[in-house]
Amino acid sequence: MADIKYYDVILKPVITEKSMAGMSEKKYTFLVHTDANKAQIKEAVEKMFEGTKVRKVNTMNCEGKNKRRGTVYGKTAKTKKAIVQLTEDSKDIEIFAGL
């Protein structure tokens, strides 16, 4: 397995209605590197966003969808999502502030 640095772990935030509803409970959803584990995700969030303390990390692996163009079959890339729950005394994450 390759050595993954903390700035390579989080790819982008997930902006959906369900993820926005979880923000009231301090739950934030991110797309993460497929080889990252929960400890690496926790470290990346705490280092990238100052003043945050992670309480719990839930991850889910999403398989690629089957796609077809003419007679050629293929699959889209696998993804991994992480739902990060912060502690009560933790600061909010600023990238979600204006949404």
MMTF fields as JSON, N, C-alpha, C and O atoms, coordinates in Angstrom:
{
  "mmtfVersion": "1.0.0",
  "mmtfProducer": "UNKNOWN",
  "numBonds": 395,
  "numAtoms": 396,
  "numGroups": 99,
  "numChains": 1,
  "numModels": 1,
  "chainsPerModel": [1],
  "groupsPerChain": [99],
  "chainIdList": ["A"],
  "bondAtomList": [4, 2, 8, 6, 12, 10, 16, 14, 20, 18, 24, 22, 28, 26, 32, 30, 36, 34, 40, 38, 44, 42, 48, 46, 52, 50, 56, 54, 60, 58, 64, 62, 68, 66, 72, 70, 76, 74, 80, 78, 84, 82, 88, 86, 92, 90, 96, 94, 100, 98, 104, 102, 108, 106, 112, 110, 116, 114, 120, 118, 124, 122, 128, 126, 132, 130, 136, 134, 140, 138, 144, 142, 148, 146, 152, 150, 156, 154, 160, 158, 164, 162, 168, 166, 172, 170, 176, 174, 180, 178, 184, 182, 188, 186, 192, 190, 196, 194, 200, 198, 204, 202, 208, 206, 212, 210, 216, 214, 220, 218, 224, 222, 228, 226, 232, 230, 236, 234, 240, 238, 244, 242, 248, 246, 252, 250, 256, 254, 260, 258, 264, 262, 268, 266, 272, 270, 276, 274, 280, 278, 284, 282, 288, 286, 292, 290, 296, 294, 300, 298, 304, 302, 308, 306, 312, 310, 316, 314, 320, 318, 324, 322, 328, 326, 332, 330, 336, 334, 340, 338, 344, 342, 348, 346, 352, 350, 356, 354, 360, 358, 364, 362, 368, 366, 372, 370, 376, 374, 380, 378, 384, 382, 388, 386, 392, 390],
  "bondOrderList": [1, 1, 1, 1, 1, 1, 1, 1, 1, 1, 1, 1, 1, 1, 1, 1, 1, 1, 1, 1, 1, 1, 1, 1, 1, 1, 1, 1, 1, 1, 1, 1, 1, 1, 1, 1, 1, 1, 1, 1, 1, 1, 1, 1, 1, 1, 1, 1, 1, 1, 1, 1, 1, 1, 1, 1, 1, 1, 1, 1, 1, 1, 1, 1, 1, 1, 1, 1, 1, 1, 1, 1, 1, 1, 1, 1, 1, 1, 1, 1, 1, 1, 1, 1, 1, 1, 1, 1, 1, 1, 1, 1, 1, 1, 1, 1, 1, 1],
  "groupList": [{"groupName": "MET", "atomNameList": ["N", "CA", "C", "O"], "elementList": ["N", "C", "C", "O"], "formalChargeList": [0, 0, 0, 0], "bondAtomList": [1, 0, 2, 1, 3, 2], "bondOrderList": [1, 1, 2], "singleLetterCode": "M", "chemCompType": "L-PEPTIDE LINKING"}, {"groupName": "ALA", "atomNameList": ["N", "CA", "C", "O"], "elementList": ["N", "C", "C", "O"], "formalChargeList": [0, 0, 0, 0], "bondAtomList": [1, 0, 2, 1, 3, 2], "bondOrderList": [1, 1, 2], "singleLetterCode": "A", "chemCompType": "L-PEPTIDE LINKING"}, {"groupName": "ASP", "atomNameList": ["N", "CA", "C", "O"], "elementList": ["N", "C", "C", "O"], "formalChargeList": [0, 0, 0, 0], "bondAtomList": [1, 0, 2, 1, 3, 2], "bondOrderList": [1, 1, 2], "singleLetterCode": "D", "chemCompType": "L-PEPTIDE LINKING"}, {"groupName": "ILE", "atomNameList": ["N", "CA", "C", "O"], "elementList": ["N", "C", "C", "O"], "formalChargeList": [0, 0, 0, 0], "bondAtomList": [1, 0, 2, 1, 3, 2], "bondOrderList": [1, 1, 2], "singleLetterCode": "I", "chemCompType": "L-PEPTIDE LINKING"}, {"groupName": "LYS", "atomNameList": ["N", "CA", "C", "O"], "elementList": ["N", "C", "C", "O"], "formalChargeList": [0, 0, 0, 0], "bondAtomList": [1, 0, 2, 1, 3, 2], "bondOrderList": [1, 1, 2], "singleLetterCode": "K", "chemCompType": "L-PEPTIDE LINKING"}, {"groupName": "TYR", "atomNameList": ["N", "CA", "C", "O"], "elementList": ["N", "C", "C", "O"], "formalChargeList": [0, 0, 0, 0], "bondAtomList": [1, 0, 2, 1, 3, 2], "bondOrderList": [1, 1, 2], "singleLetterCode": "Y", "chemCompType": "L-PEPTIDE LINKING"}, {"groupName": "VAL", "atomNameList": ["N", "CA", "C", "O"], "elementList": ["N", "C", "C", "O"], "formalChargeList": [0, 0, 0, 0], "bondAtomList": [1, 0, 2, 1, 3, 2], "bondOrderList": [1, 1, 2], "singleLetterCode": "V", "chemCompType": "L-PEPTIDE LINKING"}, {"groupName": "LEU", "atomNameList": ["N", "CA", "C", "O"], "elementList": ["N", "C", "C", "O"], "formalChargeList": [0, 0, 0, 0], "bondAtomList": [1, 0, 2, 1, 3, 2], "bondOrderList": [1, 1, 2], "singleLetterCode": "L", "chemCompType": "L-PEPTIDE LINKING"}, {"groupName": "PRO", "atomNameList": ["N", "CA", "C", "O"], "elementList": ["N", "C", "C", "O"], "formalChargeList": [0, 0, 0, 0], "bondAtomList": [1, 0, 2, 1, 3, 2], "bondOrderList": [1, 1, 2], "singleLetterCode": "P", "chemCompType": "L-PEPTIDE LINKING"}, {"groupName": "THR", "atomNameList": ["N", "CA", "C", "O"], "elementList": ["N", "C", "C", "O"], "formalChargeList": [0, 0, 0, 0], "bondAtomList": [1, 0, 2, 1, 3, 2], "bondOrderList": [1, 1, 2], "singleLetterCode": "T", "chemCompType": "L-PEPTIDE LINKING"}, {"groupName": "GLU", "atomNameList": ["N", "CA", "C", "O"], "elementList": ["N", "C", "C", "O"], "formalChargeList": [0, 0, 0, 0], "bondAtomList": [1, 0, 2, 1, 3, 2], "bondOrderList": [1, 1, 2], "singleLetterCode": "E", "chemCompType": "L-PEPTIDE LINKING"}, {"groupName": "SER", "atomNameList": ["N", "CA", "C", "O"], "elementList": ["N", "C", "C", "O"], "formalChargeList": [0, 0, 0, 0], "bondAtomList": [1, 0, 2, 1, 3, 2], "bondOrderList": [1, 1, 2], "singleLetterCode": "S", "chemCompType": "L-PEPTIDE LINKING"}, {"groupName": "GLY", "atomNameList": ["N", "CA", "C", "O"], "elementList": ["N", "C", "C", "O"], "formalChargeList": [0, 0, 0, 0], "bondAtomList": [1, 0, 2, 1, 3, 2], "bondOrderList": [1, 1, 2], "singleLetterCode": "G", "chemCompType": "PEPTIDE LINKING"}, {"groupName": "PHE", "atomNameList": ["N", "CA", "C", "O"], "elementList": ["N", "C", "C", "O"], "formalChargeList": [0, 0, 0, 0], "bondAtomList": [1, 0, 2, 1, 3, 2], "bondOrderList": [1, 1, 2], "singleLetterCode": "F", "chemCompType": "L-PEPTIDE LINKING"}, {"groupName": "HIS", "atomNameList": ["N", "CA", "C", "O"], "elementList": ["N", "C", "C", "O"], "formalChargeList": [0, 0, 0, 0], "bondAtomList": [1, 0, 2, 1, 3, 2], "bondOrderList": [1, 1, 2], "singleLetterCode": "H", "chemCompType": "L-PEPTIDE LINKING"}, {"groupName": "ASN", "atomNameList": ["N", "CA", "C", "O"], "elementList": ["N", "C", "C", "O"], "formalChargeList": [0, 0, 0, 0], "bondAtomList": [1, 0, 2, 1, 3, 2], "bondOrderList": [1, 1, 2], "singleLetterCode": "N", "chemCompType": "L-PEPTIDE LINKING"}, {"groupName": "GLN", "atomNameList": ["N", "CA", "C", "O"], "elementList": ["N", "C", "C", "O"], "formalChargeList": [0, 0, 0, 0], "bondAtomList": [1, 0, 2, 1, 3, 2], "bondOrderList": [1, 1, 2], "singleLetterCode": "Q", "chemCompType": "L-PEPTIDE LINKING"}, {"groupName": "ARG", "atomNameList": ["N", "CA", "C", "O"], "elementList": ["N", "C", "C", "O"], "formalChargeList": [0, 0, 0, 0], "bondAtomList": [1, 0, 2, 1, 3, 2], "bondOrderList": [1, 1, 2], "singleLetterCode": "R", "chemCompType": "L-PEPTIDE LINKING"}, {"groupName": "CYS", "atomNameList": ["N", "CA", "C", "O"], "elementList": ["N", "C", "C", "O"], "formalChargeList": [0, 0, 0, 0], "bondAtomList": [1, 0, 2, 1, 3, 2], "bondOrderList": [1, 1, 2], "singleLetterCode": "C", "chemCompType": "L-PEPTIDE LINKING"}],
  "groupTypeList": [0, 1, 2, 3, 4, 5, 5, 2, 6, 3, 7, 4, 8, 6, 3, 9, 10, 4, 11, 0, 1, 12, 0, 11, 10, 4, 4, 5, 9, 13, 7, 6, 14, 9, 2, 1, 15, 4, 1, 16, 3, 4, 10, 1, 6, 10, 4, 0, 13, 10, 12, 9, 4, 6, 17, 4, 6, 15, 9, 0, 15, 18, 10, 12, 4, 15, 4, 17, 17, 12, 9, 6, 5, 12, 4, 9, 1, 4, 9, 4, 4, 1, 3, 6, 16, 7, 9, 10, 2, 11, 4, 2, 3, 10, 3, 13, 1, 12, 7],
  "groupIdList": [1, 2, 3, 4, 5, 6, 7, 8, 9, 10, 11, 12, 13, 14, 15, 16, 17, 18, 19, 20, 21, 22, 23, 24, 25, 26, 27, 28, 29, 30, 31, 32, 33, 34, 35, 36, 37, 38, 39, 40, 41, 42, 43, 44, 45, 46, 47, 48, 49, 50, 51, 52, 53, 54, 55, 56, 57, 58, 59, 60, 61, 62, 63, 64, 65, 66, 67, 68, 69, 70, 71, 72, 73, 74, 75, 76, 77, 78, 79, 80, 81, 82, 83, 84, 85, 86, 87, 88, 89, 90, 91, 92, 93, 94, 95, 96, 97, 98, 99],
  "secStructList": [7, 7, 7, 7, 7, 2, 2, 2, 2, 3, 3, 3, 3, 7, 7, 7, 2, 2, 2, 2, 2, 4, 4, 4, 4, 6, 3, 3, 3, 3, 3, 3, 7, 6, 6, 7, 7, 2, 2, 2, 2, 2, 2, 2, 2, 2, 2, 2, 1, 6, 6, 7, 7, 3, 3, 3, 3, 3, 3, 3, 3, 3, 7, 7, 7, 3, 3, 3, 3, 6, 6, 3, 3, 3, 3, 7, 7, 7, 3, 3, 3, 3, 3, 3, 3, 3, 7, 6, 6, 1, 7, 7, 7, 4, 4, 4, 6, 6, 7],
  "xCoordList": [0.84, 0.0, 0.884, 1.897, 0.514, 1.298, 1.172, 0.18, 2.194, 2.181, 1.315, 1.645, 0.209, -0.746, -0.531, -0.609, -0.263, -0.115, -1.502, -2.482, -1.576, -2.885, -3.587, -4.817, -2.842, -3.465, -3.954, -4.655, -3.608, -4.104, -5.338, -5.972, -5.682, -6.773, -8.132, -8.935, -8.403, -9.708, -9.687, -8.864, -10.598, -10.643, -11.567, -11.16, -12.824, -13.764, -14.95, -15.216, -15.67, -16.864, -18.038, -18.093, -18.961, -20.174, -21.288, -21.596, -21.89, -22.934, -24.259, -24.568, -25.031, -26.351, -27.321, -26.901, -28.609, -29.604, -29.393, -29.514, -29.079, -28.89, -27.648, -27.668, -26.563, -25.353, -25.537, -24.952, -26.325, -26.599, -27.457, -27.293, -28.363, -29.197, -28.356, -28.676, -27.295, -26.429, -25.532, -24.953, -25.404, -24.534, -25.053, -24.267, -26.347, -26.887, -26.407, -26.367, -26.044, -25.506, -23.98, -23.374, -23.354, -21.903, -21.377, -20.321, -22.125, -21.673, -21.38, -22.229, -20.175, -19.743, -19.342, -18.724, -19.699, -19.454, -18.397, -18.461, -17.423, -16.338, -16.132, -16.378, -15.673, -15.12, -13.656, -12.949, -13.197, -11.827, -11.111, -11.732, -9.804, -8.968, -9.421, -9.739, -9.452, -9.991, -9.141, -9.651, -7.858, -6.988, -6.873, -6.181, -7.536, -7.424, -8.261, -9.358, -7.725, -8.492, -9.043, -8.802, -9.784, -10.463, -9.484, -9.744, -8.378, -7.383, -6.767, -6.547, -6.487, -5.923, -6.93, -6.552, -8.205, -9.243, -9.377, -9.496, -9.36, -9.448, -8.27, -8.457, -7.069, -5.877, -5.954, -5.584, -6.429, -6.499, -7.479, -7.187, -8.638, -9.632, -9.107, -9.268, -8.481, -7.988, -6.816, -6.647, -6.01, -4.886, -5.324, -4.807, -6.263, -6.655, -7.573, -7.528, -8.399, -9.355, -9.001, -9.209, -8.467, -7.98, -9.136, -10.222, -8.882, -9.867, -10.914, -11.854, -10.782, -11.759, -11.239, -10.047, -12.158, -11.843, -12.842, -14.053, -12.342, -13.2, -13.589, -12.737, -14.904, -15.397, -15.508, -15.149, -16.018, -16.272, -16.168, -16.488, -15.714, -15.627, -16.328, -15.995, -17.29, -17.943, -17.55, -17.571, -17.194, -16.808, -17.688, -18.24, -17.814, -18.547, -17.86, -17.51, -17.675, -17.092, -18.214, -19.159, -18.114, -19.123, -18.499, -17.5, -19.083, -18.597, -18.919, -19.846, -18.152, -18.408, -19.645, -19.977, -20.321, -21.535, -21.168, -20.155, -21.996, -21.822, -22.33, -23.443, -21.52, -21.88, -21.685, -20.862, -22.461, -22.341, -22.417, -23.238, -21.561, -21.619, -21.538, -20.463, -22.655, -22.712, -22.582, -23.352, -21.621, -21.421, -20.282, -19.944, -19.703, -18.575, -19.091, -19.801, -18.744, -19.132, -17.945, -16.79, -18.246, -17.188, -17.764, -18.963, -16.913, -17.32, -16.737, -15.656, -17.464, -16.914, -16.013, -15.998, -15.282, -14.307, -14.998, -16.097, -14.335, -14.793, -14.577, -13.657, -15.425, -15.258, -15.402, -15.877, -14.987, -15.133, -15.609, -15.041, -16.663, -17.205, -16.908, -16.853, -16.718, -16.517, -17.452, -17.516, -18.177, -19.009, -18.264, -18.066, -17.856, -17.046, -17.921, -18.526, -17.991, -18.75, -17.775, -16.845, -18.0, -17.136, -17.681, -18.855, -16.821, -17.257, -18.085, -18.105, -18.769, -19.648, -18.861, -19.342, -17.664, -16.891, -15.989, -15.204, -16.09, -15.271, -15.827, -17.029, -14.926, -15.355, -15.992, -15.695, -16.875, -17.462, -16.435, -15.459, -16.661, -15.776, -16.24, -17.412, -15.323, -15.682, -16.169, -16.949, -15.734, -16.119, -17.607, -18.15, -18.277, -19.712, -20.499, -21.728, -19.836, -20.479, -21.52, -22.592, -21.236, -22.144, -23.223, -23.965, -23.335, -24.291, -25.585, -26.5],
  "yCoordList": [-1.176, 0.0, 1.238, 1.281, 2.222, 3.442, 4.282, 4.201, 5.085, 5.989, 7.19, 7.953, 7.359, 8.436, 9.551, 9.311, 10.751, 11.917, 12.441, 12.153, 13.213, 13.667, 14.591, 14.621, 15.342, 16.242, 15.507, 16.104, 14.23, 13.43, 12.612, 12.018, 12.572, 11.713, 12.273, 11.558, 13.534, 14.135, 14.69, 15.547, 14.2, 14.648, 15.841, 16.861, 15.728, 16.846, 16.589, 15.444, 17.653, 17.456, 16.987, 17.255, 16.292, 15.842, 16.815, 16.994, 17.444, 18.442, 17.864, 17.954, 17.278, 16.756, 17.188, 17.726, 16.957, 17.311, 16.512, 17.044, 15.239, 14.388, 14.794, 14.79, 15.147, 15.56, 16.933, 17.2, 17.794, 19.101, 18.967, 19.738, 18.001, 17.779, 17.281, 17.568, 16.545, 16.037, 17.082, 16.845, 18.242, 19.283, 19.861, 20.387, 19.778, 20.273, 19.419, 19.889, 18.168, 17.267, 17.203, 16.317, 18.144, 18.207, 16.967, 16.439, 16.506, 15.403, 15.967, 16.621, 15.708, 16.212, 15.036, 14.081, 15.113, 14.015, 14.434, 15.523, 13.548, 13.806, 12.602, 11.468, 12.843, 11.781, 11.668, 12.673, 10.444, 10.246, 9.259, 8.598, 9.165, 8.229, 6.807, 6.491, 5.953, 4.604, 3.732, 2.758, 4.051, 3.256, 3.816, 3.231, 4.937, 5.566, 4.806, 4.336, 4.694, 4.064, 5.149, 6.339, 4.719, 5.681, 6.555, 7.74, 5.986, 6.763, 7.846, 8.964, 7.532, 8.523, 9.62, 10.784, 9.268, 10.267, 11.207, 12.419, 10.662, 11.478, 12.442, 13.622, 11.954, 12.798, 13.904, 15.046, 13.575, 14.561, 15.679, 16.846, 15.343, 16.368, 17.275, 18.494, 16.693, 17.505, 18.396, 19.477, 17.974, 18.8, 19.847, 20.964, 19.507, 20.443, 21.55, 22.664, 21.264, 22.241, 22.52, 21.669, 23.706, 24.067, 24.122, 24.612, 23.615, 23.678, 22.586, 22.623, 21.617, 20.538, 19.322, 19.016, 18.634, 17.385, 16.343, 16.539, 15.252, 14.214, 13.232, 12.721, 12.967, 11.989, 10.613, 9.615, 10.552, 9.262, 9.412, 10.465, 8.341, 8.307, 7.046, 5.939, 7.215, 6.087, 6.14, 7.209, 4.995, 4.951, 3.984, 3.041, 4.228, 3.307, 3.246, 4.271, 2.024, 1.804, 1.708, 0.94, 2.487, 2.499, 1.901, 2.41, 0.839, 0.193, 1.068, 1.877, 0.899, 1.628, 1.104, -0.077, 1.985, 1.588, 0.967, 1.324, 0.037, -0.531, 0.474, 0.986, 0.747, 1.684, 1.007, 0.104, 1.462, 0.897, 2.021, 2.931, 1.952, 2.879, 2.027, 1.547, 1.839, 0.941, -0.489, -0.938, -1.199, -2.586, -2.739, -3.855, -1.632, -1.67, -1.488, -0.522, -2.399, -2.328, -1.876, -2.144, -1.201, -0.769, -0.425, -0.575, 0.031, 0.423, 1.795, 2.149, 2.56, 3.808, 3.49, 2.359, 4.463, 4.247, 4.008, 4.507, 3.234, 3.035, 4.325, 5.091, 4.555, 5.71, 5.268, 4.169, 6.14, 5.885, 7.17, 8.238, 7.065, 8.216, 8.064, 6.953, 9.191, 9.191, 10.212, 11.36, 9.787, 10.689, 10.921, 9.998, 12.17, 12.536, 13.278, 14.295, 12.767, 13.449, 14.133, 13.509, 15.431, 16.217, 16.216, 15.921, 16.548, 16.637, 17.9, 18.777, 17.987, 19.138, 20.44, 21.495, 20.388, 21.602, 21.956, 22.9, 21.22, 21.456, 22.597, 22.861, 23.274, 24.318, 23.688, 22.545, 24.447, 23.977, 24.088, 24.829, 23.343, 23.404, 24.544, 24.608, 25.443, 26.687, 26.505, 27.328, 25.45, 25.318, 25.078, 25.283, 24.647, 24.419, 25.63, 25.574, 26.699, 27.79, 28.542, 28.868, 28.818, 29.627, 28.833, 29.4, 27.552, 26.72, 26.557, 25.887],
  "zCoordList": [0.0, 0.0, 0.0, 0.698, -0.764, -0.889, 0.378, 1.102, 0.626, 1.768, 1.416, 0.509, 2.13, 1.851, 2.865, 4.07, 2.4, 3.275, 3.639, 2.952, 4.728, 5.204, 4.213, 4.179, 3.41, 2.443, 1.199, 0.383, 1.026, -0.085, 0.293, -0.579, 1.568, 2.027, 1.621, 1.022, 1.935, 1.636, 0.221, -0.102, -0.628, -2.015, -2.189, -2.746, -1.716, -1.813, -0.898, -0.533, -0.52, 0.304, -0.553, -1.753, 0.076, -0.594, -0.225, 0.953, -1.235, -1.009, -1.509, -2.698, -0.615, -0.937, 0.158, 1.183, -0.053, 0.957, 2.235, 3.338, 2.078, 3.253, 4.046, 5.277, 3.34, 4.054, 4.698, 5.747, 4.099, 4.698, 5.955, 6.901, 5.971, 7.154, 8.326, 9.479, 8.049, 9.103, 9.727, 10.787, 9.085, 9.612, 10.92, 11.707, 11.173, 12.442, 13.611, 14.748, 13.338, 14.361, 14.307, 14.91, 13.584, 13.385, 12.667, 13.016, 11.658, 10.816, 9.427, 8.822, 8.93, 7.637, 6.756, 7.226, 5.465, 4.528, 3.512, 2.942, 3.295, 2.356, 1.461, 1.874, 0.216, -0.608, -0.224, -0.158, 0.03, 0.504, -0.401, -1.233, -0.23, -0.975, -0.666, 0.481, -1.677, -1.49, -0.578, -0.026, -0.401, 0.468, 1.88, 2.713, 2.171, 3.486, 4.512, 4.211, 5.729, 6.799, 7.731, 7.526, 8.754, 9.624, 10.404, 10.615, 10.827, 11.577, 10.703, 11.169, 9.442, 8.529, 8.222, 8.093, 8.104, 7.843, 9.03, 8.852, 10.234, 11.448, 11.534, 11.833, 11.276, 11.318, 10.264, 10.539, 9.067, 7.992, 8.313, 8.053, 8.873, 9.203, 10.303, 10.232, 11.322, 12.429, 12.012, 12.576, 11.047, 10.592, 9.575, 9.584, 8.702, 7.643, 8.138, 7.617, 9.128, 9.643, 11.101, 11.965, 11.375, 12.698, 13.702, 13.394, 14.891, 15.972, 15.944, 16.738, 15.056, 15.004, 15.756, 15.726, 16.432, 17.12, 16.633, 16.739, 16.109, 15.541, 16.626, 17.352, 16.733, 17.689, 17.071, 17.696, 15.813, 15.185, 13.678, 13.127, 13.004, 11.541, 11.045, 11.468, 10.156, 9.483, 8.01, 7.4, 7.44, 6.035, 5.267, 5.835, 3.967, 3.102, 1.747, 1.162, 1.261, -0.055, -1.07, -0.888, -2.141, -3.193, -4.451, -4.959, -4.939, -6.163, -7.367, -7.329, -8.429, -9.66, -10.367, -10.266, -11.079, -11.803, -13.146, -13.747, -13.611, -14.946, -15.974, -15.854, -16.971, -18.038, -19.385, -19.534, -20.363, -21.703, -22.72, -22.597, -23.717, -24.844, -26.097, -26.458, -26.752, -27.9, -27.423, -26.574, -27.959, -27.554, -26.538, -26.146, -26.121, -25.195, -23.774, -23.493, -22.882, -21.483, -20.639, -20.969, -19.57, -18.672, -17.308, -17.074, -16.423, -15.083, -14.76, -15.231, -13.952, -13.449, -12.253, -11.767, -11.796, -10.728, -9.387, -9.144, -8.517, -7.148, -6.361, -6.647, -5.376, -4.504, -3.057, -2.769, -2.158, -0.735, -0.086, -0.314, 0.731, 1.441, 2.92, 3.446, 3.581, 5.025, 5.651, 5.212, 6.681, 7.464, 8.774, 9.565, 8.988, 10.137, 11.13, 10.792, 12.363, 13.409, 14.352, 14.862, 14.578, 15.449, 16.876, 17.101, 17.833, 19.221, 19.415, 18.552, 20.56, 20.828, 20.985, 20.572, 21.572, 21.784, 20.608, 20.696, 19.521, 18.343, 17.502, 17.504, 16.78, 15.852, 14.617, 14.272, 13.951, 12.701, 11.581, 11.695, 10.494, 9.33, 8.428, 8.057, 8.076, 7.396, 5.968, 5.487, 5.268, 3.861, 3.701, 2.616, 4.761, 4.719, 5.261, 5.313, 5.658, 6.383, 5.531, 6.04, 4.279, 3.461, 2.749, 1.947, 3.014, 2.277, 3.033, 2.555]
}
